[in-house]
Amino acid sequence: EQQAIWEQISNPNNINALNGSILTPSWPAMGPVPTQVRYKPWATEIPTLRCPSDPGVGLPALGRTNYAACLGDSYYWSIRGPRQWNAAGNSPQYRETSGWARHSRSADRGVFVQHKEAKFRDILDGLSNTIAMGEIATDLGDRDKRTIPEFERTQLYTQIRQNPKTCEDEGYIDPERPQFWAPGIPTMSVVNGRGYRWADHRVEMTGMHTILPPNAEICAQRNPGGTFVAPPSSRHQGGVHILMADGAVIFITDSIEAGNSRAPMVWLNGTAGPPNNAPGAQSPYGLWGALGTRGNKESIEEELNQ
């Protein structure tokens, strides 16, 4: 089977004539989809991906991870990237399309972009000024607003893009216990906990944003495979560990200057404002948002490791 997969990948007939990229094989190159517990690698805990301070273990999670790739300061296109899923006969594939590429260039401002290579040369703001990855707490089944997405009664995709604090403003958070969702607010299925599958590219599993500050709530589109405002989180007191693109690990406090948390996110059809959320705009989320963009030329003068 491995030989057959390699032959398909290396076959010149599987080269996209438009851009020279190799098409995705018609079956996975490593096992089934990452939700399958019967495939042992997906259910295997990898110590390198776990933080000793996180007690989460076992089902309904598979192999957990406490580390997530930084996707930038806009959630709008985070689950997509520049390539759109197409099915041509029995050969499904991701092709780069003009429309998706334009959306991705406008909104995907982090070091990592779905379905796209990341290189150091892309980080124009400087490796020491740009977040590459962040820490996330995994779900413990306790309705923690940081580790399980609420399940919206209505589809609030646009509202969240325009106001990342929509979940709080809609009254989804318990005012008596503000780290948890309010009683009666439904959450997504227990299998959709934060960090539950290290092999899954979905935002709640292995992604983070610099939109809301560390340890803020996840505010999610209704679809579990959809778009999430996904802050980093941890079991440490008062903040999270962040990996910068130059390899430095720093501790960022929950109180980091994070601009206006109710400002609209930057996206392709944003406006020059005010507020300005047009492509190329300065991050509306202050120092925190600026650290999450790879090439937006914000000035960063603060001492970070404090």
C-alpha positions in Angstrom: 0.0 0.0 0.0 2.8 2.4 0.8 4.4 1.7 -2.6 1.1 2.4 -4.3 0.7 5.7 -2.4 4.2 6.8 -3.4 3.6 5.9 -7.0 0.5 8.0 -7.1 2.2 11.0 -5.4 5.2 10.8 -7.8 3.2 10.2 -10.9 3.8 13.1 -13.3 0.1 12.9 -14.3 -0.8 14.1 -10.8 1.0 17.4 -11.3 -1.3 20.4 -11.5 -0.6 21.9 -14.9 -1.6 25.4 -13.7 0.8 25.8 -10.8 3.1 22.7 -10.8 1.9 21.6 -7.3 1.5 18.0 -6.4 -2.2 17.0 -6.0 -3.5 15.3 -2.9 -3.7 11.5 -3.4 -7.2 10.0 -3.6 -6.6 8.3 -0.2 -4.7 9.5 2.9 -0.9 9.2 2.8 -1.0 8.0 6.5 -3.9 6.1 7.8 -7.6 7.1 8.0 -9.0 10.5 9.0 -7.7 11.6 12.4 -10.9 10.9 14.3 -10.4 7.1 14.0 -9.5 5.6 17.4 -8.9 2.2 15.7 -5.8 3.6 14.0 -3.3 3.5 16.8 -1.0 6.4 15.8 -3.9 8.8 16.1 -4.7 7.6 19.6 -1.0 7.6 20.8 0.1 10.2 23.3 3.4 11.8 22.2 5.2 13.2 25.2 6.8 16.0 23.2 3.3 17.4 22.5 2.2 17.4 26.1 2.6 20.0 28.9 3.3 18.5 32.3 0.9 20.9 33.9 -2.1 19.6 31.9 -3.9 16.7 33.5 -6.1 15.7 30.6 -5.7 12.1 29.4 -7.8 9.4 27.8 -11.0 9.1 25.8 -13.0 10.8 24.4 -9.8 12.5 23.3 -7.3 10.6 21.1 -3.7 11.6 21.2 -3.8 15.0 22.9 -1.6 18.1 22.2 -0.9 21.2 24.3 0.7 23.1 21.5 -0.9 24.9 18.6 0.3 26.7 15.5 -0.3 30.5 15.3 -2.8 31.4 12.6 -2.6 35.1 13.1 -5.0 37.9 14.2 -8.1 37.1 12.0 -10.3 34.0 12.2 -12.1 34.6 8.9 -10.2 32.3 6.6 -8.3 30.2 9.2 -9.8 26.8 8.3 -9.3 27.2 4.5 -6.1 28.8 3.2 -5.6 29.4 -0.5 -6.6 25.9 -1.7 -10.2 24.8 -2.3 -11.4 21.3 -2.1 -12.5 19.9 -5.5 -13.6 16.4 -6.6 -12.7 15.3 -10.1 -14.0 11.8 -10.6 -12.3 9.6 -8.1 -9.4 12.0 -7.6 -10.3 14.5 -4.9 -7.7 17.2 -4.6 -7.0 20.7 -3.2 -6.4 23.3 -6.0 -5.3 26.8 -5.5 -8.0 29.2 -6.7 -7.8 32.9 -7.3 -10.8 33.7 -5.0 -9.5 31.6 -2.1 -6.0 32.9 -2.5 -7.1 36.5 -2.3 -9.1 35.8 0.9 -6.2 33.9 2.4 -3.6 36.7 1.6 -5.9 39.2 3.2 -6.9 37.4 6.4 -4.3 34.6 7.0 -1.7 36.8 8.6 0.0 34.4 11.0 3.2 32.3 10.5 1.1 29.2 9.6 -1.6 29.1 6.9 -3.8 26.1 6.1 -2.6 24.2 3.0 0.4 26.4 2.5 4.1 26.1 3.1 5.6 28.3 5.8 9.2 29.6 5.4 11.3 31.8 7.6 11.6 34.2 4.7 7.9 34.9 4.9 8.2 36.4 8.4 9.0 40.0 7.4 8.4 41.4 10.9 11.4 39.5 12.2 11.6 36.1 13.9 12.0 37.5 17.4 8.9 39.7 17.0 6.5 37.0 15.7 4.7 34.2 17.4 5.0 30.8 15.9 3.1 28.6 18.4 1.3 28.8 21.6 0.2 26.7 24.5 -3.4 25.3 24.8 -5.1 23.5 27.7 -7.0 20.4 26.7 -10.6 19.8 27.7 -11.5 18.1 31.0 -15.2 17.8 30.4 -16.0 20.6 32.8 -17.5 23.2 30.4 -14.4 25.4 30.7 -14.9 28.3 28.2 -11.3 27.9 27.1 -11.4 24.2 26.2 -14.8 23.3 24.7 -16.7 25.5 22.2 -20.2 26.7 22.9 -22.8 25.5 20.4 -24.6 28.5 19.0 -28.3 28.5 18.8 -28.0 30.5 15.6 -25.2 30.9 13.1 -23.2 33.9 14.2 -20.3 33.6 11.8 -20.5 37.2 10.5 -21.2 38.6 14.0 -18.1 37.0 15.5 -16.0 38.3 12.6 -17.3 41.8 13.4 -17.0 41.4 17.2 -14.8 38.6 18.6 -16.5 39.1 22.0 -19.9 38.1 20.6 -20.1 35.0 22.9 -19.7 37.2 26.0 -22.0 39.9 24.7 -24.7 37.3 24.0 -24.6 36.1 27.6 -23.0 32.7 27.0 -20.5 33.0 29.9 -21.6 32.3 33.5 -21.4 35.7 35.4 -21.0 33.7 38.7 -18.2 31.5 37.4 -16.6 33.5 34.5 -14.2 30.7 33.4 -17.2 28.5 32.4 -20.1 28.6 30.1 -23.4 29.6 31.6 -25.9 26.9 32.7 -28.1 26.0 29.8 -25.7 27.1 27.1 -25.0 24.0 25.0 -21.5 23.1 24.1 -20.3 21.1 21.1 -20.0 17.3 21.3 -17.5 16.0 23.8 -15.3 14.7 21.0 -14.6 18.3 20.0 -12.6 19.3 23.1 -9.5 21.6 22.7 -6.3 19.8 21.8 -8.0 16.4 21.5 -6.3 15.2 18.4 -2.7 16.1 17.5 -3.2 14.8 14.0 -6.2 17.0 13.2 -5.7 20.4 11.4 -9.0 21.9 12.8 -8.5 25.1 14.6 -9.8 23.9 18.0 -7.4 21.0 17.8 -4.0 22.5 16.8 -4.5 26.2 16.1 -4.5 29.5 18.0 -5.1 33.2 17.3 -3.9 36.5 18.7 -7.3 38.0 18.7 -8.6 37.7 22.2 -5.9 37.6 24.9 -4.6 34.4 26.5 -7.1 32.3 28.5 -10.1 34.1 27.0 -13.1 32.2 25.7 -13.3 30.2 22.5 -16.0 31.8 20.4 -17.0 29.4 17.6 -19.0 29.1 14.4 -21.7 26.4 14.9 -19.9 23.8 12.7 -17.3 21.8 14.7 -15.1 21.9 11.6 -15.6 25.6 11.1 -14.1 28.8 12.2 -13.1 29.5 15.8 -11.7 32.5 17.7 -9.2 30.3 19.5 -6.9 32.0 22.1 -4.0 30.1 23.7 -4.7 28.8 27.2 -2.9 26.9 30.0 -3.1 25.5 33.5 -0.4 27.9 34.6 -1.4 30.9 36.8 -1.9 34.1 34.9 -0.7 33.4 31.4 0.6 31.1 28.7 3.9 30.0 27.2 4.5 31.2 23.7 7.1 30.0 21.1 8.5 32.8 19.0 9.7 32.2 15.5 13.4 32.5 16.5 12.9 29.6 19.0 12.6 31.7 22.2 10.0 30.6 24.7 8.4 33.4 26.6 5.6 33.7 29.2 2.8 36.1 28.1 0.4 37.2 30.8 -3.4 37.4 30.4 -3.2 41.1 30.8 -1.0 41.8 27.7 -2.1 44.9 25.8 -4.7 43.5 23.3 -6.3 46.6 21.8 -10.0 46.6 21.2 -11.4 43.0 21.6 -14.7 44.1 20.0 -13.1 45.5 16.9 -13.8 43.8 13.6 -11.2 41.4 12.1 -9.2 42.2 9.0 -10.6 40.4 5.9 -10.7 40.8 2.2 -13.9 42.9 2.1 -13.1 44.9 5.2 -13.4 48.7 5.1 -10.9 51.5 5.7 -13.2 52.6 8.6 -12.9 53.8 11.2 -12.4 51.2 12.4 -10.0 50.0 9.8 -10.3 46.3 9.0 -9.3 46.4 5.3 -6.5 44.2 4.0 -3.1 45.4 5.3 -4.6 47.3 8.2 -2.7 47.5 11.5 -3.8 44.8 13.9 -6.8 46.0 15.9 -5.7 43.8 18.8 -2.8 45.9 20.0 0.6 44.4 20.9 -1.0 40.9 21.2 -2.4 41.1 17.6 0.8 42.6 16.3 2.9 39.6 17.6 0.6 37.3 15.7 1.2 38.8 12.3 4.2 37.8 10.2 4.6 40.8 7.9 2.4 43.7 9.0 5.2 46.1 10.0 3.8 47.0 13.4 6.3 48.6 15.8 7.0 46.5 18.9 9.0 48.3 21.6 7.7 46.5 24.7 9.8 44.0 26.7 8.0 40.7 26.0 9.1 38.3 28.7 7.2 39.8 31.5 
